[in-house]
Every structure is written in structure tokens, then in C-alpha cells.
């Protein structure tokens, strides 16, 4: 019999297939160490830092009725301004006139946000809502409209300015207007931070020359309501960068997939004094599998976890 011609091994982004020993059962643990705080954690920490006083809360509550009375006009005026300002009109695709359906969608979102703001909603649900709104502004919403962070910042500043004008016009003799505005300013800064966190998590997915397809399986498909996505990373990045971006973008599944261990180490300040620095190490929970081109990264040494053109990643949770 004529011996079969040996076919050359197919190149893989993680090195040649023959360089991986299928009998090697060595486990190479992996972890993530640079995950951003989850929306609820950032929300709580920001409010703790801003420290809205009871005097500010009381003054804010005294302004709610007059601000609510003017809120509908505020929503209308906000979008009239966006439609008239050339750059934002171009971003929204309204250079030749306002798309009424699009305008209705945006007014609805803005009206809900204003209602929750004036209702002094401090729930974690609102933190997650604002995080998602930030991702939508980065072009990850249904219409794929990217509103640069410049205008996200500006819109929040316009809100506080509008509040100041309303209070000056409607209740000019109220002595606590300035205290109320101080409180509203603090709340708005927290809202802005959550929106920017979501915004930057979305921008990160598009940063890099490699577009890596990521497929999702089992229960995370149902939770995230999607089966796949594309995550960009720079050429030569380790899989941990892609996973960091994935879990920063989808913080709601972090608790399902990862356990956290707190690790302390000493660092010196600028004059040499030692300080204890505590960081979180996020480890995969049992049963979670991450595959690069079909290879479980638990069995790949770190140098084989480098991503290259043509690679794909699969994420499998345990169970079905």
C-alpha cells in the first residue's frame, strides 16, 4: 500500500497544533486582577464619598415639586437644543430634520431618567440602568448611535444649569436654593460617573486591531440575551485582557462566573513609607471553561494564551 502523505499541521493563533501535547493534564490556573468595580459598588462608593448632608437632602426635597412641574418642558427644551446644535444634530442624524420616532425614543429615556432623579431614586437598579445607558451612548444601543463622552458630560451640566434657572425663576426668595443645588450637583456627578463607566466599558470592546469572535453558551445566553459578540484587543494580547473587557462590559454575570480573593502587598509612597495595598484576584468558579480555538485555557501555559488573527473564543458555564 502506498503510505498516506502526511498533511502539514494547520497553523493556529496559539501556536502549531502539534506543539500542544494532548496527554498533558497539567493545570495552569488563571485569574483576573484589573476588573473595574461593579455598578452597584461604584454607586455606593461614590455616594459615600460625595456625602450628601441631611441639610442638602432637605433642601433638595423642597425643590422637587417645582422642578417636577417644569420637567416636561425641560425634556422638550433639551432635545430642541440637541437638534439645533450642529454637532449633536449630525451625531443623531438630524441634519435635515428631526426623526420623530427617534426623538420619541430619546425623550422617553430622558423623561424616565429625570423622573427617577427627581424622585431621589438611589437604588442599585438605577446604577445598572445608568451603566447600560452609558453603553448605549457609546454606540451599543439599538440604533448604534455613538454620542461622544464630551456631550454626555455636557448634558449632565445642562441639567444642573436648568435646575438653577428654574429655581431662580420660580422660587427666587427661597434661601435654600443654593444648598439644594449643591445636593443635586452631587447626585448628578454620581449619575455621570455611572454613565461614563458604562460608556468606557463599551469603548474598550472596540480598542485593538484584532477582532476576536466570542461565542456564549448555556445559561449566559439567556442572561445576556445574545449568543455571541466581537471583542477587539491589540495583537499579541493575552486572553486575560479579553476576559477583563468581557466581565467589565457584562458585570451582571461576574458573580456567576468568578470568585474573588483579596490579596495584600506593600508598596512604598513617594518618600519611602510602606503602605498595605489590597487588590482583588478574580478566579473562575468550578465548571467554567474558556476555550481558544477549542483548547481549554486551563490546560494551556500562559505563552499559549496569546491571541492572534483568526482566533476565536468560546465561554461555557457549568450545566446546561
C-alpha positions as CSV (number, residue, x, y, z in Angstrom):
1,X,0.0,0.0,0.0
2,X,1.1,3.5,-0.7
3,X,1.7,5.3,2.5
4,X,-0.5,8.3,3.1
5,X,1.1,11.6,2.7
6,X,1.4,13.4,6.0
7,X,-0.5,16.7,5.8
8,X,1.1,19.8,7.3
9,X,-0.3,20.8,10.7
10,X,-2.7,23.7,10.5
11,X,-1.4,27.0,11.9
12,X,-3.3,28.2,15.0
13,X,-3.3,31.5,16.8
14,X,-2.0,29.8,19.8
15,X,0.9,28.1,18.1
16,X,1.0,25.0,15.9
17,X,-1.4,22.3,16.9
18,X,1.4,19.7,17.2
19,X,3.1,21.9,19.9
20,X,0.3,21.0,22.3
21,X,0.6,17.7,23.9
22,X,-3.0,16.2,24.2
23,X,-1.8,13.9,27.1
24,X,-0.5,16.8,29.2
25,X,-3.1,17.2,32.0
26,X,-1.2,20.0,33.8
27,X,-3.5,22.7,35.1
28,X,-2.3,26.3,34.6
29,X,-4.5,28.4,36.9
30,X,-5.6,31.8,35.6
31,X,-7.1,34.9,37.3
32,X,-8.1,38.5,36.5
33,X,-6.8,41.3,38.6
34,X,-7.9,44.6,36.9
35,X,-11.7,44.4,36.9
36,X,-13.5,47.7,37.4
37,X,-16.0,47.9,40.3
38,X,-19.4,46.7,39.5
39,X,-22.1,49.4,39.0
40,X,-23.6,48.9,42.5
41,X,-20.2,49.0,44.2
42,X,-19.2,52.2,42.3
43,X,-22.6,53.7,43.1
44,X,-22.3,53.1,46.8
45,X,-18.7,54.3,47.0
46,X,-19.5,57.5,45.0
47,X,-22.4,58.4,47.3
48,X,-20.2,57.6,50.3
49,X,-17.5,59.9,49.0
50,X,-19.9,62.7,48.0
51,X,-21.6,62.7,51.4
52,X,-24.8,64.5,50.8
53,X,-25.8,66.0,54.1
54,X,-29.2,65.9,55.7
55,X,-29.4,69.7,55.1
56,X,-28.8,69.2,51.4
57,X,-31.4,66.4,51.2
58,X,-34.0,68.5,53.0
59,X,-33.3,71.4,50.6
60,X,-33.5,69.1,47.6
61,X,-36.9,67.7,48.7
62,X,-38.2,71.2,49.0
63,X,-37.5,71.8,45.3
64,X,-38.9,68.6,43.9
65,X,-42.4,69.9,43.2
66,X,-41.3,73.0,41.3
67,X,-38.7,71.0,39.3
68,X,-41.2,68.3,38.5
69,X,-43.7,70.9,37.3
70,X,-41.1,72.1,34.8
71,X,-39.6,68.7,33.9
72,X,-41.7,68.1,30.8
73,X,-40.6,71.4,29.3
74,X,-37.0,70.6,30.3
75,X,-37.2,67.4,28.2
76,X,-38.6,69.3,25.2
77,X,-36.0,72.1,25.5
78,X,-33.2,69.6,25.8
79,X,-33.9,67.9,22.5
80,X,-34.7,71.2,20.8
81,X,-31.2,72.3,21.7
82,X,-29.6,69.0,20.5
83,X,-31.5,69.3,17.2
84,X,-30.2,72.9,16.8
85,X,-26.6,72.4,17.8
86,X,-24.8,71.3,14.6
87,X,-22.5,68.7,16.0
88,X,-25.2,66.8,18.1
89,X,-27.7,67.1,15.2
90,X,-25.2,65.4,13.0
91,X,-24.5,62.7,15.5
92,X,-28.2,62.0,15.8
93,X,-28.7,62.1,12.1
94,X,-31.0,65.1,12.3
95,X,-29.1,67.5,9.9
96,X,-32.1,67.5,7.5
97,X,-34.7,67.4,10.2
98,X,-35.7,65.6,13.3
99,X,-36.7,61.9,13.0
100,X,-39.9,61.9,15.1
101,X,-39.7,58.2,16.1
102,X,-36.1,58.6,17.2
103,X,-37.0,61.8,19.1
104,X,-39.8,60.0,20.9
105,X,-37.5,57.2,21.9
106,X,-34.9,59.6,23.3
107,X,-37.4,61.8,25.1
108,X,-38.9,58.7,26.7
109,X,-35.5,57.6,28.0
110,X,-34.6,61.2,29.2
111,X,-38.1,61.6,30.9
112,X,-37.7,58.4,32.8
113,X,-34.2,59.4,33.9
114,X,-35.4,62.9,35.1
115,X,-38.4,61.3,37.0
116,X,-36.0,58.9,38.8
117,X,-33.6,61.7,39.5
118,X,-36.3,64.0,41.0
119,X,-37.8,61.0,42.8
120,X,-34.5,60.6,44.6
121,X,-34.1,57.0,43.4
122,X,-30.8,55.7,45.0
123,X,-31.4,52.1,44.1
124,X,-28.8,49.7,42.6
125,X,-31.3,49.2,39.8
126,X,-30.8,52.8,38.7
127,X,-27.0,52.3,38.9
128,X,-27.3,49.4,36.4
129,X,-29.7,51.5,34.2
130,X,-27.2,54.3,34.0
131,X,-24.4,51.9,33.3
132,X,-26.4,50.5,30.4
133,X,-27.3,54.0,29.2
134,X,-23.6,54.8,29.0
135,X,-23.0,51.7,26.8
136,X,-25.9,52.8,24.6
137,X,-24.3,56.3,24.2
138,X,-21.1,54.5,23.1
139,X,-23.0,53.2,20.1
140,X,-24.1,49.9,21.6
141,X,-27.8,50.7,21.7
142,X,-30.4,49.5,19.2
143,X,-29.7,52.4,16.8
144,X,-25.9,52.1,17.1
145,X,-25.6,55.9,17.7
146,X,-22.3,56.9,19.2
147,X,-22.6,60.1,21.3
148,X,-19.1,61.1,22.4
149,X,-18.4,61.5,26.1
150,X,-18.0,65.2,25.6
151,X,-21.7,65.5,25.1
152,X,-22.6,63.1,27.9
153,X,-20.7,65.4,30.3
154,X,-22.3,68.4,28.8
155,X,-25.9,67.0,29.1
156,X,-25.4,66.5,32.8
157,X,-24.1,70.0,33.2
158,X,-27.1,71.3,31.3
159,X,-29.4,69.5,33.7
160,X,-27.9,71.3,36.8
161,X,-28.0,74.6,34.9
162,X,-31.6,74.1,34.1
163,X,-32.4,73.4,37.7
164,X,-30.7,76.6,38.7
165,X,-32.6,78.7,36.2
166,X,-36.0,77.1,37.2
167,X,-35.4,77.7,40.9
168,X,-34.2,81.3,40.3
169,X,-37.4,82.0,38.2
170,X,-40.0,80.1,40.2
171,X,-38.9,80.5,43.9
172,X,-36.3,83.3,43.9
173,X,-36.9,84.1,47.5
174,X,-36.2,80.6,48.8
175,X,-33.0,80.9,50.9
176,X,-32.0,77.2,50.5
177,X,-31.8,77.1,46.7
178,X,-28.1,77.1,46.7
179,X,-28.0,74.3,49.2
180,X,-30.4,72.3,47.1
181,X,-28.3,72.8,44.0
182,X,-25.3,71.7,45.9
183,X,-27.1,68.4,46.7
184,X,-28.4,68.0,43.1
185,X,-24.9,68.6,41.8
186,X,-23.5,65.8,43.9
187,X,-26.3,63.4,42.7
188,X,-25.7,64.3,39.1
189,X,-22.0,63.7,39.4
190,X,-22.7,60.1,40.6
191,X,-25.1,59.6,37.7
192,X,-22.5,60.9,35.3
193,X,-19.8,58.6,36.7
194,X,-22.0,55.5,36.2
195,X,-22.8,56.5,32.7
196,X,-19.2,57.1,31.9
197,X,-18.2,53.7,33.4
198,X,-20.7,52.0,31.0
199,X,-19.5,54.2,28.1
200,X,-15.9,53.3,28.6
201,X,-16.6,49.6,29.1
202,X,-18.2,49.7,25.6
203,X,-15.4,51.7,24.0
204,X,-12.9,49.2,25.4
205,X,-14.5,46.4,23.3
206,X,-13.6,48.3,20.2
207,X,-10.0,49.1,21.1
208,X,-7.5,47.0,19.2
209,X,-6.6,45.7,15.8
210,X,-7.7,42.1,16.4
211,X,-11.5,41.4,16.2
212,X,-12.0,38.2,18.2
213,X,-15.3,36.4,17.9
214,X,-16.6,35.2,21.2
215,X,-19.4,32.6,21.4
216,X,-21.5,32.2,24.5
217,X,-23.2,29.0,25.6
218,X,-25.9,27.7,28.0
219,X,-27.4,30.0,30.7
220,X,-25.3,33.1,29.9
221,X,-27.1,33.2,26.5
222,X,-30.4,33.6,28.3
223,X,-29.0,36.1,30.9
224,X,-27.3,38.3,28.3
225,X,-29.9,37.7,25.6
226,X,-27.2,37.1,23.0
227,X,-25.2,34.2,21.6
228,X,-22.0,35.9,20.5
229,X,-20.2,39.2,20.3
230,X,-16.9,40.7,19.0
231,X,-14.2,41.9,21.3
232,X,-11.3,43.8,19.9
233,X,-7.8,43.6,21.5
234,X,-4.3,44.6,20.4
235,X,-2.3,41.9,18.5
236,X,-0.4,39.7,20.9
237,X,-2.7,40.3,23.9
238,X,-3.2,37.6,26.4
239,X,-6.7,36.0,26.8
240,X,-6.9,37.7,30.2
241,X,-7.3,41.2,28.6
242,X,-10.2,39.9,26.5
243,X,-11.8,38.4,29.6
244,X,-11.3,41.5,31.6
245,X,-13.1,43.5,28.9
246,X,-15.8,40.9,28.8
247,X,-16.5,40.9,32.5
248,X,-16.3,44.7,32.7
249,X,-18.9,45.0,29.9
250,X,-21.2,42.4,31.5
251,X,-20.8,42.9,35.2
252,X,-24.1,41.2,36.0
253,X,-22.6,37.7,35.3
254,X,-19.4,38.3,37.2
255,X,-20.8,36.9,40.4
256,X,-21.9,33.7,38.5
257,X,-18.5,33.1,36.9
258,X,-15.9,34.4,39.3
259,X,-14.8,34.2,42.9
260,X,-12.8,36.9,44.4
261,X,-9.8,36.6,46.7
262,X,-8.3,39.6,48.4
263,X,-4.5,39.9,48.2
264,X,-2.4,42.4,50.2
265,X,1.1,43.6,49.4
266,X,3.2,46.5,50.5
267,X,4.0,49.5,48.3
268,X,6.1,52.5,49.1
269,X,4.9,56.1,48.8
270,X,7.0,58.9,47.3
271,X,9.1,59.3,50.4
272,X,9.6,55.6,51.0
273,X,6.9,54.9,53.6
274,X,5.3,51.4,53.2
275,X,1.6,51.1,52.7
276,X,-0.5,48.0,52.5
277,X,-2.3,47.7,49.1
278,X,-5.2,45.3,48.8
279,X,-6.3,44.1,45.4
280,X,-8.9,41.6,44.2
281,X,-7.9,38.4,42.3
282,X,-10.9,37.0,40.4
283,X,-10.7,33.3,39.9
284,X,-13.1,31.1,37.7
285,X,-15.7,29.2,39.6
286,X,-15.7,25.4,39.2
287,X,-17.0,24.2,35.9
288,X,-16.5,27.4,33.9
289,X,-14.5,26.8,30.7
290,X,-12.8,29.3,28.4
291,X,-11.6,27.9,25.1
292,X,-9.3,29.4,22.5
293,X,-9.8,27.7,19.2
294,X,-11.3,24.7,21.0
295,X,-8.5,24.4,23.6
296,X,-9.4,24.9,27.3
297,X,-7.1,27.6,28.7
298,X,-6.8,25.7,32.0
299,X,-4.5,23.3,30.1
300,X,-2.6,26.0,28.2
301,X,0.5,27.6,29.6
302,X,0.4,31.4,29.6
303,X,2.5,31.7,26.5
304,X,-0.1,29.7,24.6
305,X,-2.9,32.0,25.6
306,X,-1.8,34.8,23.4
307,X,-4.4,35.9,20.8
308,X,-3.7,36.3,17.1
309,X,-5.5,36.8,13.9
310,X,-8.1,34.1,13.2
311,X,-8.5,33.1,16.8
312,X,-11.9,32.6,18.4
313,X,-13.0,32.2,22.0
314,X,-15.9,30.2,23.5
315,X,-17.3,30.6,27.0
316,X,-19.0,27.7,28.7
317,X,-20.7,27.9,32.1
318,X,-21.3,24.7,34.0
319,X,-24.5,22.8,33.5
320,X,-27.0,23.4,30.7
